[in-house]
């Protein structure tokens, strides 16, 4: 079921399927979220939980037992329940069930709150350990923005602009979607700008940074400056993705707490980079905000 939100001239829509925000429009009627056209990609804004990216051999070891889980986990394909709503916000809830326990043997409560702001929106993920043993998880966002945003523009008219000048390399993925051991490629050299280029995405698939200095990154038109800024300050990693070979008219901005498995990983969940552990009764909230430029 879909729920509408309103704040001033802003409009948004969120879906209990996947618990995701599937539409965000400004006062002029510009839609910012990708529409899920199956000709390119049916996704829009999936919630990545309890893993981010691919697992090694599609499996992870929890408490000495192997479990199978698909890329990016199961939340994105799950039906959430409505937990709370108001005119300008909605909160969805997902808890363990027979299907999730086969893949992930933890009682949990995942709440996803989407809230309109004065000039944008925020999304907050809250994970609570409702069980009696420590709970391990990763979580991330995968927000797809239309690019270009306006008629007459092309993808290459846009660039990613970081809050600070950065010198950083992207992690590289192997053919199985795992982070390649010891492999990286320089992407930023004392600059705050990364022009969008389909050929780069066709070659690399995903651009993945960790440990950036910037608190935020903007998707911005090079000449007019219009676009969006995403606050990524609460996450240790950020990734950018589109289907470069297909020249897809969107780009995903993805703040991550966790990432695809490294080639050398032990396969034990607790050993995954940036995995979080919650003691019984504890909870953790991670959020990001998007502002219209």
N, C-alpha and C positions, 0 to 999 in steps of 0.2 A: 504494500500500500504506500502511496505517495502523500506527503504532507507539504503544504505550502507555508512559506514564511514571508512576512512583510515587515519592512521598516522604512518609513518615509517612501521614497521612490524606488527602493531596492526590492527585488523579488527573488525568491529562491525556492527550491523544491528538493526534498530528501526522500529516499526510498527505504522502506524496511528491508527490502531484498539487498543484502550486502551492507545495510546501514549507512549508505553513502549519500553525499550531496550530489545531485545529478543535474542541477541547474542553478545558475546565478546570473541575474540580469541587473544592469544599472538603470537609472532613470530614463536614459535614452533608448532603452530596449536592446542594448548590446548584450548578447549572451556570451559568457566567458568560458563555460564548461563544455567540453567536447560532447557531441550528441550520441556517440556510440554507434555510428554508421558501420554496419558489418562489412562494408566494402574495404574498410581499413582495420578497425578494431572495435569490438563490441563493448569494451570497458569504457568507463567514464572517470570514476574516482574511487577505485577499490580500496578497502581497508586491508592492510597486510598484517595478518595475525594468525597463528602465533609464531610464524617464521616469515622472513623476508628473503625473497629469491629462492633459488633451487637448493635442495639438500643433496648431499653426496649420495649418489645412487638412489635418490628419492627417499632416503631413510635417515632416521635420527635415533640415537640411543638415549633412553630415559630410564633411570633407575635400573640399568643393566639389561633392558629389553628394547628390541628394535621396533620402531613404529614407522609406517609409511605416511608421507604427507606430500601433497602436490605443491608446486611452486607457489609461493606467497601465502600458503596456508589455506584454511577453510572459511574464514570469516567472510570473504568476498562473495562466496556462494551460499551463505547462510541467510535464513530469514530471521531478522531481529524482531523483538517486541517493542512497542512504544512504551517508554518509561515515563516521559514527561513531555509537555509541549506548551508553548505560549505563542503569541502572535509572531514573535521574531526569533524563536528557537525551537528545537526539537531534540529530544534525547532518546536514543535507541539502546536496547539492552540485549545482550546475547549471553546465555549461560550454557553450561555443559549439557549434553544429551547423549543418548546411546550412540549416535553417529560420531560425535566429536571424541568420545572416550575411546573409540577404537583407534583414533589417530593421535590422541593427545590425552594422556590419562590423568588429567587434573580437573577438579572442580574449580570453576572460575566464574567471574562476572565481568564482562567487557561492556562498558558504556561508551557510546559515541555521541557527543553533543555537537550539533551544528548551530551556530548562532550568528545572526546578522549583526554587523557593526555599523557605525556611522557611515563608513565608506568602504565596506568590504564584508568579510565573514571570518569566523574562526571555527576550527574543528579541534575538539579535545577528546583524547582517548584515555579512559580510566580503566585500569585492570585491577581487579581485586581478587586476592586468594581466599576463596571461600572453603578451602579444604583444610586438612590437618597436617599436610606435609608441604615443604617448600615448593613453590611453583616457579618454573623457568619459562621465559617468553621473550620474543622479539616483536616489534611492531613498527609499522611505517605507513606513510601515505603515498598515494600514486595519482595525484591530481592532474588530470589532463585538461589543458587550456587550449581553446581554439587558437590556431596560429596559421594564417593571419586572422586578425580580429575584425577587420573591415574590408569592404568591397574595394577592389582595385589594388590590394596589397598582395605581396607574396611572402612566403616563409622566410626567405633570406633578408627581408626588410627588417627582421627582428634580431635582437641579441640578448644574451644573458648578461646582466650587470650586477656585480657583487658590491656589497656595501664598502668593502675595503679592497685595496690592491692585493692580489694573491699571487703566490708562486706555488703551483700545485700540479701534480700528475694524476691522471685517472687510473684507477685500478682496471685491469683487463680481465675479461671473461674468456674461458676456453670454450670449446665446442659443446660442452655439456652444461654451459651456463654457470660454471664454478669460477671463483676468483683464482686466476692463474698465479702460482707461486712465484714470487719475486719479479713479477712482470708489471710494468706500468708504462705510461706514455705521458710526457710533458704536455700540458694543456694550457696552463696559465703561467706567464713569466712576468712578475711584477706588473700586473695589469688587473683591472677590475672588469674587463669586458671579454666575452666569448661570443663571436658572431655565430648565428645558427647556420648550419651547413648540412644539407641532406647527405652529402657524400661521407662526412665524418660519421654520422649515425649509421649509414649503411655498412661502414667498415667496422665500427666499434660496437654497434648495437646500443650500448648504454654507457654514458659518461658518469663515473662514480668518483666522488671526492670524499675524503675524510679529514677531519681536523682543520677545517677552514677557519680563518679569523673572522669572517663576515657573519653578522647576525641575521642577514637577510640577502635574498637574491631577487632581482627583478627580471621579468620577461618584458622587454621594452622595444617599441618601434624606434629605429635608429634616428629618424628625422623628427617626428612629432613628439616622441617621448611617451606616448600612451601605452598602456599595458597594465601589468599587475606586479606588486611586490609581495613576496612570501617571507614571513619571519621563520627562520630555520634554527633559531638560537638554542632551542631545547633538544636538538638532535645532534648526534656526533657525526652523522654522514648525510650526504645529499646526492641524489642521482637525477639524471636527465635522460629522457628516452622518447623516441618516436620511431616510426617505421621509415627509415631513410630510403630504402630501395623502392618503396611504394609511394614516396613523397607524400606522406600522410599530413593532413592539414591540422595538426595539433602537436603539442610538446608537453610531456609530463614533467612536473616539478615534484620531486619525491624526497621528503625528509625521512630518514631512516634511523631506527634504533635496532641495528643489526643489518646483515647483508647476506648474500648468497654464501654458501659454504666455500671455504678455501680448499684447494686441492689437497693440502696436507692435513686437513682437520681430522681429529680423532673420530668424529661422528657423535661424540657425546654432547648433548644439548648445552650443558653448562660451559663447555669449552668454546662455544661459538663466540666470535667477536661481538661485543656489545650486548650479549644476552643479559637480561636482568633476572634477578631472583627475588621473589617475594615470600616472606615468612607468612605462616597462617594468620589470617585476619588483616594483613597489610594490603595497601593499595598504592598504585603509582599512576600519576596523570602526566601525559605528554600532550602538548598542543602546538598548533601553528595558526597563524593568522594571515589573511590575504587582503591587501589593500589595493584599490583601484588607483592607477596613476593618471 
